[in-house]
Amino acid sequence: MSENDSRHLFRLPVIVAALGYFVDIYDLLLFSIVRRPSLMALGVPEDQLFAQGEFLLQVQMTGLLIGGIIWGVMGDKRGRLSVLFGSILLYSLANIANGLVTSVPQYAVLRFISGIGLAGELGAGITLVSEVLPARLRAYGTTLVASVGLMGAVLANVIAKTFDWQIAYFIGGGLGLLLLLARVSVLESGIFMKIKTAAVKRGHFISLFTHGKRFKRFMGCIFIGLPIWFVIGILITFSPEFAKALGITEKIAAGDAVMYSYIGLAVGDMASGFISQAIRSRRQVVLLYIFLTAVFILVYLFYPIQSATMFYVACFLLGVGIGYWALFVTIAAEQFGTNLRSTVATTVPNFIRGTVVPITMLFGFLRDDLQLGVVNGALLVGALTIVIGLFALRSVEETFGRDLNFLEED
């Protein structure tokens, strides 16, 4: 990479988008880390921690699903920066309020509001970075944003171990408010500004469902990420329960499982970005990583792990396997024209996050109603997500090097 390329890559929009995603991941994953201590502080009995945790996770992900539509459409109608400002303000204030809850219903309402706010950050950031960088640097830029952002999980774990769960929420909200100051100097995407006054429909969400080929691409973009959120939403979030089911006697902390898996995810994201540039393909790299995810799911569930250390290694490997998250969002941004790009790039990651709701419901049905247990229930759900991901990949176009200065026509 030349010196000129490096200057392009480390421009203010890229740096600010990376820091924004860092705070986003901190706040998004903080609940998974403080789930047990926060619920115990609210008086939830030990035997209800799993069920109440699933409920709150579903509420948060529903907020992400709804927020993805709101912020995505706003990003195409009003601009990428409006989303970057509005979303971070909402989730920062909501996460500060999370530290003040006194009951599970209050917690649920605020996790829902937080989810709506958190939905806008990644899609708007990736859209802006994709449009301000030249095509040859696009994968590097989005990989940088994702890799830096994912380290927010590490900070969340460190903060949660150092401070009370309420203080951890206050810190996350405070970091978001501070980031608002850094965003004042960021300029709007030039590609978006060119079409802002044009006679073209922008952010027309319904048009994603009224055109056959467009709908197929949209669904493909969503479901290639299904294995990612099975791993995060089930295997990592409920890692203490899985460790117990696997016969590990040492204490497993959900925060450590999240931290090590996200370190692996950052490593995987950096590698997938460079591999994509080297082989000049997005789809082939995603295919490779879906197969890696399948292998590491089997390792996590069936390799005879005896110690906490080896369990955390398995969490790290799961993170590496799902390390196509940056490419996943980049592909979504590159598939569609400027007048729908923010809508797609924001709704796609949040729709796939929202699938945690049916995934956890299916997992609960298999685990409890059909009495398959934690391990076998997770195996069946995981296998289903892998198969769906592979079929969805067939619907996605190769977008490496694509010029993004184009529109979607009705």
N, C-alpha and C positions, 0 to 999 in steps of 0.2 A: 504494500500500500504506500503510495507516494505521500510526500508532505502535504501536498494540496488536498489529497483525499482525506487525510487526517484532519485537516482544518474543517473540511465539509462535515465530516462525521461528528466532530465534537462541537457543533454549533449549539447555541443556546436552546433552541427548541428541543433538540435531542436530549441535552442534559436535564432540562426541566421536565420533560416527559418521563425520563428515567427516574428522577427523584419523586415525581408524582406517583408513579407506579410502585415505588418503594414504600411510600406511605400507604397507598391503597392496599398492598399485600399485608403490611403490618396490621392494618385495621381489619381486613377481611379474615385473616387467619388467627387474630387474637382470640376470637371466641372459641375456636377449636382448642387453643392452648389453655385458656382459663375456664373452659366449660365445667369441669368438675369442681374446682374450688369456688367458682362464682355461684353455681347452683347449690352447693352445700351451704354457703353463706346465706342463701335465701331460704334455707330450711328444707330443701328437697331431700327425701330419704335416699339412702345408698342404693336401694333396689329400684329407684325411679330415675337415677342419673342418666342411664342409657336412653330410656324412652323420652325423657324431657329434653335431653341433648339432641336427639333426632328431631323432635318437634321444633326446637328453636333453629336448628340448621335448616329445616325445610322452610320456615318462615323467612329466614335471611335470604335463602336462595330464591324464594318467590319474589321478594323485593328486588333482587338482582334481575330477575326475568322481566318484571314490569319496568324497572329503571332502564334496562337496555333499550327498550322501545322508545321511551321518553327521550333519553339523551341522544340516541342514534338519530332520530328524526330531527331533533333540535340542532344537532351538529351539521346536518345538510341544509336546514332552513336558515339558521342564524349564524352558523360558523363554528369551526372547531374550538376556538378559544372560549366561546360562551359555555361550552360543555366543561372544558377544563377548569373554569372558574366556578361554575354553578355546582358541579358534582362534588368537588372537594370541599366547598363550603358546607354543603348539606351533610356529607358523611362525617366531617370533622365535628360539627355541632352535635350530631346524633351520637357519635362515639363518646363525647364528653358526657352526654346525658346517660349513656349506658353505665357509667360509673356511679350513677345516683339511684339506680333501680332498687326497689325494695320487695318486688314480687315477680313471679314468673310471667304473669300477663303483661306487666310493664316492660319486662325484658323482651318479650316477644314483639311488642309494638315498636320498640326502639331498634331491635335487630332488623325488622322489616324496613324501617326508615333508613337505617344505615345501609341496608342492601340496595335500596333505590339509589342512594348517593354514590356508593361504591361502583355501581354499574357503568358510570360514564367515563371513568379515568382511562382504562386501557385502550378502549376503542378509539376515543378521541386522540389520545397520544400517538397510537400507531398510525392513525390516518394522517395526522399532521406530519409526523416523521417521514412517512412514505411519500408524501407530496412535496416535502422540501428537499429531500435528498435525491441525487441522480440515481438512475436505475442500478448502476453498477455497485452502489453502496447501500441500497435499500435493505438487504438482508442483514448487513452488518449493523445498520442503525437500529432496526427493530430487535435484533438480538441483544444489542447493548442495552436498550430500554428494558427488555424482559429480564436479562441477567442481573442488572443492577436492582431492578424492582423486586425480584424474587428474594434478594437478601433481606428484604423487610421482614421475612419470616424469622430470620436469625435474630434480628433486633427484638422482635416481639417476644421471642422465647427468653432472651437475656433479661429484658425488662420485666417479664412476668415472673422470673425467678428472683429478681432483685427487689421488686416492689409488690404491694398488694394488688389484686386484680383490678380494683377500682382505680388505683393510681395508673396502672397500665393503660386503661382506657383514656384517662385524662391526658397522658403523654401522647398517645396516638392522635387525639383530637388537636392537641396543641401543635404537633408537627405539621398537620394539615393546614392549620391557619397560618403558620409561618411560611409555608410553601406558596401561599397566595401572593405574598410579597414578591417572590422570585418571578412570578408569572406576569407581572406588570409589564416587563420589557419584551415579552415574546410577541412576535408579529403573526398575523393570520396567514394561512396558506395562500400562496400566490395562485395556485391552480383553482382553489375555491373562489377567490376574488374575481377571477375572470368570468365565472358563470353566475356570480351573485345577482347581476342585473339582467341576465339573459332570460329569454322567454322559454324556460324549461322547468318542468316539475322537479322540485328538489325534496328529498326526504319523503317520497310517496311510498310509505311502508306497504300499503296494500298491493302495489304493483309487483312486489316480490312473489305474490301468490296468484296473480292473474295471467302470468306468462309462463308457459310450460317449461321451456329451457331455463329461464331465470329461476323459477321455483326449484328445479332440480339442482342447479348450482348452489342455491341458498341452503337447501337441505343437506347437500353434500358437505358444504363448508361447516355446518353445525355438527354433523354426526361423526366426522373424522376425529373430533375431540372427545367423543364419549368415553374412551378408555382413560383419558386423563382425569376426568372428574369422578370416575369410579374409584380410581386409586386414591385421589385426594379426599373425596367425600366419604368413602367407606373404609378403606384399608388404613389410611393414615389418621383420619379424624378419630376413629374408634380403635386405635392401636392398643390401648391398655386392655380392652376387652378381647382383642384378637390374641394378644400375648398370653392372657390367662387361658383361653381356649386351646392354645398351642402347647400349653404345659410349661411355660416359662415362669419360674418361681421368683426371679428378681423383679423389682418394681420397674415398670415402664411408664415414663412420663410422656403424656400426649405432646407436650411442648417440644421435647427432644426429638420425638418421631417426626413432628412437623418440620423442625429445624433441619434435621439430616436429610429428609426427603427433598426439601427445597434447596438445600445445597446441591444435591444430586440433580435437581431440576435445572438449576443455573448452569451446572457443568454440561448437562445434556443440551440445553439451549445454545450455549456457546458452540459446542461441537456441531450441532445440527445446522447452525447458521453458516459455519465455515465449510462444512461438507456440501451444503446446498450451493454455495458459491463455486466450490471446486468442481462439482459434477454438473453444474448449471441446470439444476432441477429442484423443484419443491416436492413434487409428488413422490419421487423415488425415496427421498429422505424420510417422508412421513411413513411410507410403507415399511421401511427398515425399522423405524422407531415403534410402530405398532407391534411388530413381531417381537422386538426387544421387550416391550411392556408385557406381552403374553408370557414370555419366558420368566421374567422377574416376578410376575404374579404367582406363578407356580413355585418359584423359590421361596417366596414369602409364606405361602400357605402350607407347603409340604416338605421343604428341606428341614431336616431335624435340628432346628435351632435350639440351643440349650442356654444361652446367656443373653443378657441385655445388650452386650456389645455386638453380638452377631445379629440380633434383631434390628438394631439401628443400622447395621451395614445393609441388611435387606431393605430397610426404608430408603437408604441412600440409593440403592440400585433401582428401586421403583421410581425414584425421582429422575434418575438418568434415563430410564425407559420412556417416561412421559415428557422427555425434554424436547418435544417438538411444539411446545406451547407458543413460542414466538413465531415459528413458521406457520402454525395453525391460524393465528390472527393475521399475519402478513398475507397469507393466501386469500383470506376473506377480503382484505382491503384491495388486493390486486384483481380480484375476480370481477368487480363492478365499477361502473363509471362514476365520475366525480359527483354527480347529482344523487347517487345512492350510496356512495362509499362509506360515509360516516354511519349511516343507518345500518349497513351490513356489518361493518367492522365493530360496531358497538353492540348490536343485537346478538351476533353469532357467539362471542365468548360468554355472554350472559344467558343466552338460551341454553348453552351447554352446561353452564353452572346450574341453571334451573333444573336440568335433568336429574340433579341430585335428589330432588323431591320424589319422582317416581322410582329412581334407583333405590333409595332408602326404603320406600314402601314395599318394593318387590323383595328386597333383602329381608325386611322384617317378616313378610309373608312366608318366604321360604324357610327362614330361620325358626320362626315360632309356630306359625299355623301348620306348615307341613313338617315341622320338627326335624329339619335337616341339619340344624346346628349352625354355628357361626361360620365354620370353615367351608363346609359343603355348600351352604347358601351363598357365600361370597364367590365360590368357584363358579357356580352356575351363572350368577349375575355378571361376573367378570368375563366369562366366555361369551356371553351374549353381547356385551359391549365391544369386544374385540371383533366379532363377526360383523356387527353393524358398522364399525369403523372401517373395516376393509371394503365392504360393499359401498359405503359412502364415498370412499376415495375414488371410485370409478366415475363418479359424477362431477369431479372437480377438474377444471382445466389446468394445464401447466402454465404458470404465469411468470416464470423466471425471465427477467429482463423486459417485462412488458412496460410500454409507455402508458402512464396513468392519465394522460391528458385526453380523456375521451368521455362520452356521455352514454347513459342508458336511454334508448329510445323506446317509446311505447309501441 
